[in-house]
């Protein structure tokens, strides 16, 4: 059984619609896929409608958190999306993301870069007729959408160059935004009946101890964290080994995922996978939603237990 627990669609910062993500997952010979758009389950219904027999879709999202000014990302699965506390937190995150994006565009224009808010929204929405609105109706606009607009404007070679020159941390148009504390976020997801894994803990850092401090991971485990995404495409062998070891020491499961963003990452679904026994152990405590298998509608997945 091939299981990929981290993938994005055009509902957040991927390039493929939720339906296409499922189709590519089937073509990649995956058996289980988690749709984990940033801070929203807005693509779940469309993805669920395309699930074929003998294929399982895991309702999820990638929750944006912050600790001491550094980003920490949490993969949440099988939670009740209507849980009042979690839903309110997601609305706040998404609203602030849009405000930051608007202000970032203003800063870019101050730098004489011909990026408009209208074009960024067009990129973020992809094909409005083909994709569902995000949960709650709010826009989900992120820095990757702005980066693509910067490339279109001729101010960067590619998306990574746009981050390096303009919108990455410490660059001229960078702005911080609201994100919850990761320990509190883990607790919120657990209250909503969901389960969590720490996403790409070493990404962007050279040291094998990774970007997420050990003491913070321990606190997250204490709040209910169930897994660590040690097997991520951005992790080198030393980082992968380190986080596998930490997962064992902390008695949580090791997950593996592609973190696919469609065309932006070369459509790499299934490049890293999660062992079936680890997946079973990770989701065993979940009560907030159900897996979606072929022939099962989205209503089962977003309701309670």
LOROSE-343877 format. One record per residue: x, z negated, y negated of N, C-alpha, C, O in turn. Coordinates in steps of 0.2 Angstrom, whole numbers, padded with zeros to 4 digits, always signed. Atoms other than C-alpha are relative to their C-alpha. Layout:
% LOROSE-343877
XZYXZYXZYXZY;...
//
This chain:
% LOROSE-343877
+0004+0000+0006+0000+0000+0000+0004+0000-0006+0009-0004-0007;-0004+0000+0006+0007+0005-0017-0004-0002-0006-0010+0000-0007;+0004+0004+0005+0002-0006-0032+0004+0000-0006+0010-0002-0006;-0003+0000+0006+0006-0003-0050-0004-0004-0005-0010-0003-0006;+0004+0005+0004+0000-0018-0062+0001+0001-0007+0000-0004-0011;-0002+0000+0007+0005-0011-0079+0000+0007-0002+0004+0011-0001;+0000-0007+0003-0001+0005-0087-0005+0001-0006-0010-0003-0007;+0003-0001+0007-0008+0011-0104-0004+0007+0000-0001+0012+0002;+0004-0006+0001-0021+0024-0109+0000+0001-0008+0003-0003-0012;+0000-0002+0007-0025+0032-0126-0005-0005-0003-0005-0004-0010;+0004+0005+0003-0037+0017-0129+0005-0004-0004+0003-0008-0009;-0005+0003+0004-0021+0009-0135+0006+0004-0002+0005+0009-0006;-0005-0004+0003-0004+0017-0136+0003+0005+0006+0009+0007+0005;-0002-0005-0004-0003+0029-0121-0003+0007-0002-0006+0007-0007;+0002-0007+0002-0006+0048-0122-0006+0002+0004-0009+0007+0002;+0005-0003-0005-0018+0050-0107-0007-0004-0001-0006-0010-0002;+0006+0004+0000-0037+0045-0107+0000-0004+0006+0003-0003+0011;+0000+0005-0006-0042+0031-0095-0002+0004+0006+0001+0003+0011;+0002-0004-0006-0050+0044-0084+0007+0004+0003+0008+0004+0009;-0006-0003-0002-0033+0054-0084+0005-0005+0004+0008-0003+0008;-0005+0005-0003-0023+0038-0080-0002-0001+0007+0002-0001+0012;+0003+0000-0007-0034+0036-0064+0002+0006+0004+0005+0005+0009;-0002-0006-0004-0031+0054-0059+0007+0000+0001+0009+0002+0007;-0008+0000-0001-0012+0053-0062+0002-0005+0005+0006-0004+0009;-0002+0005-0005-0012+0037-0052-0001+0002+0007+0002+0001+0012;+0002-0003-0007-0021+0045-0037+0005+0005+0002+0007+0005+0008;-0005-0005-0002-0009+0060-0038+0007-0003+0001+0011+0000+0005;-0007+0004-0001+0006+0047-0038-0001-0003+0007+0004-0007+0008;+0001+0003-0007-0001+0041-0021+0000-0008-0001+0002-0011+0003;+0001+0007+0000-0005+0024-0028-0007-0002+0003-0011+0002+0003;+0006+0003-0003-0018+0013-0020-0004-0005-0004-0010-0006-0004;+0002+0005+0004-0020+0000-0033+0003+0001-0007+0009+0002-0008;-0003-0001+0007-0018+0002-0052-0004-0005-0005-0010-0006-0005;+0003+0004+0005-0021-0011-0066+0001+0004-0007+0006+0007-0009;+0000-0003+0007-0026-0003-0083+0001-0006-0005-0003-0011-0005;-0002+0006+0004-0018-0015-0096+0002+0003-0007+0007+0002-0010;+0000-0002+0007-0021-0008-0113+0001-0006-0005-0001-0011-0003;-0001+0005+0005-0015-0018-0128-0006-0004-0003-0009-0001-0007;+0005+0004+0003-0027-0032-0132-0007+0003+0000-0011+0001-0004;+0006-0002-0001-0042-0023-0126-0002+0002+0007+0003+0004+0011;+0002-0003-0006-0052-0018-0111-0005+0006-0001-0009+0008+0003;+0004-0006+0002-0060-0003-0120+0000+0006+0004-0005+0010+0004;+0000-0005-0005-0055+0009-0107-0002-0001+0007-0002+0004+0011;+0002+0002-0007-0061+0000-0092-0006+0004+0003-0006+0007+0008;+0006-0003-0002-0078+0008-0091+0001+0007+0002-0001+0010+0007;-0001-0007-0001-0072+0026-0092+0005+0001+0006+0004+0005+0010;-0004+0000-0005-0058+0022-0080-0004-0001+0007-0002+0002+0012;+0004+0002-0006-0070+0014-0067-0004+0006+0002-0005+0007+0008;+0004-0005-0002-0081+0029-0068+0004+0006+0004+0000+0010+0008;-0004-0005-0003-0067+0040-0061+0004-0003+0007+0007+0001+0010;-0004+0003-0006-0061+0028-0047-0003+0004+0007-0009+0003+0008;+0003-0004-0006-0062+0038-0030+0000-0005+0006+0002-0011+0005;+0000+0005-0006-0065+0030-0013+0007-0002+0002+0012+0002+0001;-0006+0002-0002-0051+0020-0006+0005-0001-0005+0011-0002-0004;-0005+0001+0006-0043+0017-0023-0003-0006-0003-0009-0007-0004;+0002+0006+0003-0044+0000-0032+0003+0000-0007+0009+0001-0008;-0001+0001+0007-0044-0002-0051+0000-0008-0002-0005-0011+0000;+0000+0007+0002-0039-0019-0058-0001-0001-0007+0003+0002-0011;+0002+0001+0008-0047-0024-0075+0006-0004-0003+0007-0010+0000;-0005+0004+0003-0033-0030-0086+0001+0002-0007-0002+0006-0010;-0003-0002+0007-0024-0029-0103+0007-0003-0001+0009-0008+0003;-0007+0003+0002-0007-0033-0111-0002-0004-0006-0003-0001-0011;+0001+0004+0005-0009-0047-0122+0006-0002-0005+0011-0004-0002;-0006+0001+0005+0002-0048-0138+0001-0007-0002-0004-0010-0005;-0002+0007+0002+0010-0065-0141+0006+0000-0004+0010+0005-0004;-0006+0001+0004+0023-0072-0151+0003-0007+0000-0001-0012+0000;-0003+0007-0001+0036-0087-0150+0006+0001-0005+0010+0004-0004;-0005+0000+0005+0047-0091-0165+0002+0007-0003+0008+0009-0004;-0001-0007+0003+0045-0073-0172+0001+0005+0005+0002+0011+0003;-0002-0006-0005+0049-0064-0156-0006+0001+0004-0010-0003+0006;+0006-0002-0004+0036-0054-0146+0001-0003+0007+0006-0002+0010;+0001+0001-0007+0031-0060-0129-0006+0003+0002-0012+0002-0001;+0006-0003-0002+0019-0050-0119-0002-0003+0007+0002-0004+0011;+0003+0003-0006+0007-0056-0106-0005+0005+0003-0009+0008+0000;+0004-0004-0003-0001-0046-0093-0006-0004+0003-0005-0009+0007;+0006+0004-0002-0019-0053-0090-0004+0004+0005-0006+0010+0003;+0004-0004-0005-0030-0048-0075-0006-0004+0002-0006-0010+0002;+0006+0003-0003-0048-0051-0069-0003-0006-0004-0005-0011-0001;+0002+0005+0005-0053-0062-0084-0007+0003-0002-0009+0008-0001;+0007-0001+0003-0071-0063-0091+0001+0002-0007+0003-0002-0012;-0002-0002+0006-0069-0052-0106-0005-0002-0006-0004-0002-0012;+0004+0003+0004-0084-0060-0114+0000-0008-0001-0004-0011-0005;-0002+0008+0001-0077-0078-0113+0001-0001-0008+0005+0002-0011;+0000+0001+0007-0080-0084-0131+0007-0001-0003+0009+0002-0008;-0007+0001+0003-0062-0091-0134+0004+0006+0000+0008+0007-0005;-0004-0006-0001-0053-0076-0127-0002+0006-0004+0002+0009-0008;+0003-0006+0004-0065-0063-0135+0002-0001-0008+0004+0004-0011;-0002+0002+0007-0062-0072-0152+0007+0001-0002+0009+0004-0007;-0008-0001+0001-0043-0072-0150+0001+0008+0000+0005+0010-0004;-0002-0007+0000-0043-0053-0146-0003+0003-0006+0001+0008-0009;+0003-0003+0006-0054-0049-0161+0005-0001-0006+0006+0003-0010;-0004+0002+0005-0042-0058-0172+0007+0004+0000+0010+0007-0004;-0006-0004-0001-0027-0049-0164-0001+0007-0002+0004+0010-0006;+0001-0007+0002-0034-0032-0166-0001+0001-0007+0001+0006-0010;+0001-0001+0008-0040-0034-0184+0006-0001-0003+0007+0003-0008;-0006+0001+0003-0023-0040-0189+0005+0006+0001+0009+0008-0003;-0004-0006-0002-0015-0025-0180-0002+0005-0005+0003+0009-0007;+0002-0006+0005-0025-0013-0191+0002-0001-0007+0005+0003-0010;-0002+0001+0007-0021-0022-0207+0008+0001+0000+0010+0004-0005;-0007-0001+0000-0002-0022-0202+0001+0008+0000+0006+0010-0004;-0001-0008+0000-0003-0003-0198-0001+0003-0007+0002+0007-0009;+0001-0002+0007-0011+0000-0215+0005-0001-0005+0008+0003-0009;-0005+0002+0004+0002-0009-0224+0007+0003+0001+0011+0005-0003;-0006-0004-0002+0016-0001-0214+0000+0007-0003+0005+0010-0005;+0001-0007+0003+0009+0016-0219+0002+0000-0008+0005+0005-0010;-0002+0001+0007+0010+0010-0237+0007+0000-0002+0010+0003-0006;-0007+0001+0001+0028+0005-0236+0004+0006+0002+0008+0008-0002;-0003-0007-0001+0032+0022-0228+0000+0004-0006+0004+0008-0007;+0001-0005+0005+0025+0031-0242+0004-0002-0006+0006+0002-0010;-0005+0002+0005+0035+0020-0254+0007+0003+0001+0011+0003-0003;-0007-0003-0001+0050+0027-0245+0000+0008+0000+0004+0011+0003;+0001-0008+0001+0043+0045-0248+0000+0003+0007+0002+0009+0007;+0002-0003-0007+0038+0048-0230-0007+0002+0000-0011-0003-0001;+0007-0003+0001+0023+0059-0230-0005-0002+0007-0007+0003+0010;+0004+0003-0005+0013+0048-0217-0007-0002-0003-0006-0006-0008;+0007+0003+0003-0006+0045-0221-0003-0004+0006-0003-0003+0012;+0004+0005-0005-0017+0032-0213-0005+0005+0004-0007+0003+0009;+0005-0004-0003-0030+0046-0209+0004+0003+0006+0001+0004+0012;-0003-0003-0006-0017+0055-0198+0002-0005+0005+0002-0004+0011;-0001+0006-0005-0012+0038-0190-0006-0001+0005-0005-0002+0011;+0007+0001-0004-0030+0035-0185-0001+0006+0005-0004+0005+0010;+0001-0006-0004-0031+0053-0178+0004-0001+0006+0001+0001+0012;-0005+0001-0006-0016+0050-0167-0003-0006+0005-0003-0005+0011;+0002+0006-0004-0023+0033-0161-0006+0001+0003-0007-0001+0009;+0006-0002-0003-0040+0040-0157+0000+0005+0005-0004+0006+0009;-0001-0006-0004-0033+0055-0148-0006+0004+0000-0008+0007-0006;+0006-0004+0000-0049+0064-0143-0006-0004+0000-0008-0007+0005;+0005+0005+0001-0063+0054-0150-0006+0001+0005-0010-0004+0007;+0006-0002-0004-0076+0063-0139+0001-0002+0007-0003-0002+0011;-0001+0001-0007-0067+0059-0123+0002-0007+0002+0002-0009+0008;-0002+0007-0001-0062+0041-0125-0005-0005-0002-0009-0004-0007;+0005+0005+0002-0073+0025-0126+0003-0003-0006+0009-0004-0007;-0003+0004+0005-0072+0014-0141+0002-0006+0003+0000-0009+0008;-0003+0006-0002-0062-0002-0139-0005-0005+0000-0010-0005-0003;+0005+0006-0001-0071-0018-0134-0001-0003-0007+0003-0004-0011;+0001+0002+0007-0080-0024-0150+0000+0005-0005-0002+0003-0011;+0001-0005+0005-0079-0008-0159+0006+0001-0004+0006+0005-0008;-0006+0000+0005-0062-0012-0168+0004+0006+0002+0005+0007+0008;-0005-0005-0001-0049+0001-0169+0006-0003+0003+0007-0009+0002;-0006+0003-0002-0033-0002-0159+0005+0005-0002+0007+0010+0001;-0005-0004+0003-0019+0005-0169+0007-0004+0000+0007-0009-0002;-0006+0004-0001-0001+0001-0165+0006+0004-0003+0005+0010-0006;-0006-0003+0003+0017+0005-0171+0001+0007+0004+0004+0011+0000;-0002-0006-0003+0019+0019-0158-0004+0006-0003-0002+0011-0003;+0004-0006+0004+0005+0029-0167+0003+0001-0006+0003+0007-0008;-0004-0002+0006+0014+0027-0183+0006+0003+0001+0008+0008-0003;-0006-0003-0002+0030+0032-0175-0001+0007+0001+0003+0011-0001;+0002-0007-0001+0022+0048-0169-0001+0004-0007+0000+0010-0008;+0001-0003+0007+0016+0051-0187+0006+0001-0004+0007+0006-0007;-0006+0000+0004+0033+0048-0194+0004+0006+0003+0007+0010-0001;-0003-0006-0003+0040+0061-0181-0003+0007-0003+0001+0011-0005;+0004-0006+0003+0027+0074-0187+0002+0001-0007+0003+0007-0009;-0002-0001+0007+0032+0071-0205+0007+0002-0001+0010+0003-0006;-0007-0002+0000+0050+0075-0200+0005-0005-0002+0011-0003-0004;-0004+0006+0002+0057+0058-0204+0004-0003+0005+0007-0008+0004;-0003+0003-0005+0063+0054-0187+0000+0006+0006-0004+0010+0006;-0001-0005-0006+0069+0064-0171-0005-0001+0005-0008+0004+0008;+0005+0002-0005+0057+0055-0159-0002-0007-0001+0000-0010-0006;+0003+0007+0001+0047+0039-0157+0005-0005+0000+0005-0010-0005;-0005+0006+0000+0062+0028-0153+0004+0001-0007+0006-0005-0010;-0003+0000+0006+0071+0035-0168-0004-0002-0006-0001-0005-0011;+0005+0003+0005+0056+0031-0179+0000-0007+0000+0000-0010-0006;+0000+0007+0000+0057+0013-0173+0007-0002-0003+0007-0007-0007;-0007+0002+0002+0076+0012-0176+0001+0001-0007+0005-0003-0010;-0001-0002+0007+0075+0020-0193-0004-0004-0005-0003-0006-0010;+0005+0002+0005+0059+0013-0201-0004-0006+0002-0005-0010-0002;+0005+0005-0002+0047+0002-0191+0002-0005+0005-0002-0010+0006;-0002+0005-0004+0057-0008-0179+0002-0007-0004+0002-0007-0010;-0002+0007+0004+0062-0027-0183+0006+0001-0004+0011+0004-0002;-0005+0000+0005+0072-0028-0198+0001+0007-0004+0005+0007-0008;+0000-0006+0004+0069-0010-0204-0004+0000-0006-0008-0004-0007;+0003+0000+0007+0062-0005-0221-0008-0001+0000-0010-0004-0004;+0007+0000-0001+0044-0003-0215-0003-0005+0005-0009-0005+0006;+0002+0004-0005+0043-0017-0203-0004-0006-0003-0002-0009-0008;+0005+0005+0002+0029-0030-0205-0001-0005+0007-0003-0002+0012;+0003+0004-0005+0025-0045-0194-0007+0000+0000-0010+0002-0004;+0007+0000+0000+0008-0048-0188-0002-0006+0004+0002-0009+0008;+0002+0006-0004-0003-0062-0180+0000+0002+0008-0002+0007+0010;+0001+0000-0007-0001-0065-0162+0000-0008+0003+0004-0012+0000;+0001+0007-0002-0005-0081-0152+0006-0002+0004+0010+0002+0006;-0005+0003-0004+0007-0093-0144-0001+0002+0007-0006+0001+0010;+0001-0002-0007+0010-0087-0126-0002-0006+0005-0006-0004+0009;+0003+0005-0005+0007-0104-0118-0007-0001-0001-0011-0002+0003;+0008+0000+0001-0010-0105-0127-0003+0006+0003-0009+0005+0005;+0003-0006-0002-0013-0087-0122-0001-0001+0008-0006+0001+0010;+0001+0001-0007-0010-0091-0104-0006-0005+0002-0010-0003+0006;+0006+0005-0001-0022-0106-0105-0007+0003-0001-0011+0002+0002;+0006-0003+0002-0035-0095-0113-0002+0005+0005-0008+0005+0007;+0001-0005-0005-0034-0082-0100-0003-0004+0007-0007-0002+0010;+0003+0004-0006-0036-0095-0086-0006-0003-0001-0011-0003+0003;+0007+0003+0002-0051-0103-0095-0005+0006+0001-0011+0004+0003;+0004-0006-0001-0058-0085-0094-0001+0002+0007-0003+0007+0008;+0000-0002-0007-0056-0085-0076+0005+0005+0003+0005+0008+0008;-0005-0005-0002-0041-0073-0076+0006-0003+0002+0007-0009+0003;-0007+0001-0002-0023-0073-0070+0005+0004-0004+0003+0009-0007;-0005-0003+0005-0007-0069-0079+0007+0001+0003+0009-0002+0008;-0007-0001-0001+0010-0062-0077+0004+0002-0006+0001+0005-0011;-0004-0001+0005+0024-0062-0089+0003+0007+0000+0006+0009+0005;-0002-0007+0000+0028-0044-0094+0007+0001-0003+0009-0002-0007;-0007-0002+0002+0046-0036-0095+0004-0006-0004+0005-0005-0010;-0003+0006+0004+0054-0053-0100+0007+0001-0003+0009-0002-0007;-0006-0002+0002+0071-0045-0102+0001+0006-0005+0006+0008-0007;-0001-0006+0004+0067-0030-0112+0002+0000-0007+0000-0005-0010;-0003+0000+0007+0077-0026-0127+0005-0005-0001+0008-0005-0007;-0006+0004+0001+0090-0039-0124+0005+0001+0005+0004+0004+0011;-0005-0002-0004+0107-0037-0116+0002-0006+0005+0004-0004+0011;-0002+0006-0005+0109-0055-0108-0005+0000+0005-0011+0001+0005;+0005+0000-0006+0102-0057-0091-0005-0006-0001-0010-0006+0003;+0005+0005+0001+0093-0073-0097-0006+0003-0004-0011-0001-0004;+0006-0003+0002+0082-0061-0106-0002-0002-0007+0000-0007-0010;+0003+0002+0007+0072-0061-0122-0005-0006+0000-0006-0009-0005;+0005+0006+0000+0060-0075-0116+0004-0006+0002+0007-0006+0008;-0004+0006-0002+0068-0092-0116-0002-0003+0007-0008-0003+0008;+0002+0003-0006+0068-0101-0099-0005-0006-0001-0010-0006+0003;+0005+0005+0001+0060-0116-0106-0007+0002-0002-0012-0001+0000;+0006-0002+0002+0046-0106-0113-0004+0003+0006-0010+0002+0007;+0003-0002-0006+0043-0098-0096-0002-0006+0004-0008-0005+0007;+0002+0006-0004+0042-0115-0088-0006-0003-0003-0010-0005+0001;+0006+0002+0003+0029-0120-0101-0006+0004+0002-0011+0002+0003;+0006-0004-0002+0019-0105-0097-0002-0001+0007-0008+0000+0009;+0002+0001-0007+0020-0108-0078-0004-0007+0000-0009-0007+0004;+0004+0007+0000+0014-0126-0082-0007+0001-0003-0012-0002-0001;+0007-0001+0002-0001-0118-0091-0004+0005+0004-0010+0006+0003;+0003-0004-0005-0005-0107-0076+0002+0007+0001-0001+0011+0004;-0003-0006-0001+0006-0092-0077+0001+0001+0008+0004-0003+0011;-0001-0001-0008+0006-0084-0059+0005+0005+0002+0007+0005+0008;-0005-0005-0002+0019-0070-0060+0005+0002-0005+0004+0000-0011;-0005-0002+0005+0034-0063-0068+0002+0008+0002+0003+0009+0008;-0001-0007-0001+0036-0044-0070+0008+0002+0000+0011+0004-0005;-0007-0001-0001+0054-0043-0064+0002+0007+0001+0007+0009-0001;-0002-0006-0001+0054-0026-0058-0004+0005-0005-0009+0008-0004;+0003-0004+0006+0051-0016-0074+0005+0006-0001+0011+0004+0000;-0005-0005+0001+0059+0001-0078+0006-0001-0005+0011+0002-0005;-0006+0001+0005+0069-0006-0093+0005-0005+0002+0010-0006-0001;-0005+0005-0002+0077-0020-0083+0006+0003+0004+0004+0007+0009;-0005-0002-0004+0094-0017-0076+0001-0004+0006-0003-0009+0007;-0001+0003-0006+0100-0023-0059+0001-0008-0001-0002-0012+0003;-0001+0007+0001+0106-0040-0066-0006-0003-0003-0007-0009+0000;+0006+0003+0003+0091-0043-0076-0006-0001+0005-0009-0006+0006;+0005+0000-0006+0080-0038-0061+0001-0006+0005-0003-0010+0007;-0002+0005-0004+0089-0050-0050-0001-0007-0003-0003-0012+0000;+0001+0006+0004+0089-0064-0063-0007-0002+0000-0009-0008+0002;+0007+0002+0000+0070-0064-0065-0003+0000+0007-0008-0004+0007;+0002+0001-0006+0067-0062-0047+0002-0007+0003-0002-0011+0006;-0002+0007-0002+0077-0078-0044-0004-0005-0004-0006-0010-0001;+0004+0005+0004+0068-0087-0058-0007-0001+0002-0010-0006+0003;+0007+0000-0003+0051-0082-0051+0000-0004+0007-0005-0008+0008;+0000+0004-0006+0056-0090-0034+0001-0007-0002-0002-0011+0001;-0001+0007+0002+0063-0106-0043-0007-0003-0002-0008-0009-0001;+0006+0002+0003+0046-0107-0052-0006+0000+0004-0011-0001+0002;+0006-0001-0005+0035-0103-0037-0005+0004-0003-0011+0003-0001;+0005-0006+0002+0027-0088-0045+0002+0006+0003+0007+0007+0006;-0002-0006-0004+0026-0071-0038+0004+0005-0005+0004+0005-0011;-0004-0005+0004+0037-0056-0043-0005+0006+0000-0008+0008+0005;+0004-0006+0000+0027-0041-0049+0005+0006-0002+0010+0005-0006;-0003-0006+0002+0033-0023-0052-0005+0005-0002-0010+0006+0001;+0005-0005+0003+0025-0010-0063+0004+0005-0004+0010+0005-0005;-0003-0005+0003+0029+0006-0071-0001+0000-0008+0004+0003-0011;+0001+0000+0007+0023+0002-0089-0001+0007-0003+0002+0009-0008;+0001-0007+0002+0017+0020-0090-0004+0000-0007-0009-0003-0008;+0003-0002+0006+0012+0027-0107-0001+0007+0000-0002+0010-0006;+0002-0007-0001+0008+0044-0101+0006+0005-0002+0012+0003+0000;-0006-0005+0002+0019+0058-0109+0005-0004-0004+0011-0001-0003;-0005+0004+0004+0028+0045-0120+0006-0002+0005+0012-0003+0003;-0004+0003-0005+0036+0038-0104+0001+0005+0006+0004+0003+0011;-0001-0005-0005+0036+0054-0093-0004-0001+0006-0003+0001+0011;+0005+0001-0005+0021+0049-0083+0003-0003+0006+0004+0001+0011;-0004+0003-0005+0030+0037-0072-0004-0005+0005-0001-0009+0008;+0005+0004-0004+0015+0029-0063+0003-0001+0007+0005+0004+0010;-0003+0002-0007+0022+0020-0047+0007+0000+0000+0010-0001+0006;-0007+0001+0000+0040+0020-0053+0002-0006+0003+0008-0007+0006;-0001+0006-0003+0040+0002-0049-0007-0003+0002-0012-0001+0000;+0006+0002-0003+0027-0007-0038+0001-0007+0002+0006-0010+0002;+0001+0007-0002+0021-0024-0033-0002-0001+0008-0006+0003+0010;+0002+0001-0007+0021-0030-0015-0007-0002+0001-0009-0006-0003;+0007+0002-0001+0004-0032-0007-0001-0007+0000-0006-0010-0002;+0001+0007+0000+0007-0050-0003+0000-0004-0006-0003-0009-0007;+0000+0003+0006+0012-0054-0020-0006+0001-0004-0008-0003-0008;+0006-0002+0003-0003-0045-0027-0006-0005+0002-0009-0008-0002;+0006+0004-0002-0015-0055-0016+0001-0007-0002-0004-0010-0004;-0001+0006+0003-0007-0071-0021-0001-0001-0007-0004-0006-0009;+0001+0000+0007-0007-0067-0039-0008-0001-0002-0009-0005-0006;+0007-0001+0002-0026-0063-0040-0004-0005+0004-0010-0006+0002;+0004+0004-0003-0032-0076-0028-0004-0005-0004-0009-0007-0002;+0004+0005+0004-0037-0089-0041-0005+0003-0005-0008-0001-0008;+0004-0003+0005-0046-0076-0052-0007-0001+0002-0009+0000+0007;+0007+0000+0000-0064-0079-0055-0004+0003-0005-0010+0003-0005;+0003-0003+0006-0068-0070-0071-0003+0007+0001-0007+0009-0003;+0002-0006-0001-0070-0053-0064+0002+0003+0007+0005-0001+0010;-0002-0003-0006-0069-0042-0049+0004+0006+0000+0004+0010-0005;-0004-0006+0000-0058-0028-0043-0006+0006+0001-0011+0004+0003;+0004-0006+0000-0066-0011-0044+0003+0005+0005+0008+0008+0004;-0002-0005-0006-0065+0000-0028-0005+0006+0000-0010+0005-0004;+0004-0006+0000-0072+0017-0025-0007-0001+0002-0009-0004+0007;+0007+0001-0001-0091+0017-0027-0002-0006-0003-0008-0008-0003;+0002+0006+0003-0091+0001-0037+0000+0001-0008+0005+0003-0010;+0001-0002+0007-0097+0002-0055+0004-0006-0004+0006-0011-0002;-0003+0005+0004-0089-0007-0070-0003-0006-0001+0000-0011-0003;+0003+0006+0001-0102-0020-0071+0002-0006+0004+0002-0011+0001;-0003+0006-0004-0095-0030-0057+0007-0002-0003+0008-0008-0002;-0007+0002+0002-0078-0030-0065+0000-0004-0006+0005-0008-0007;-0001+0004+0006-0082-0037-0082-0005-0006+0000-0005-0009-0005;+0004+0006+0000-0095-0050-0077+0004-0006+0003+0010-0005+0005;-0003+0006-0003-0091-0067-0071+0000+0000+0008-0005+0003+0011;-0001+0001-0006-0085-0071-0054-0003+0003+0006-0001+0002+0012;
//
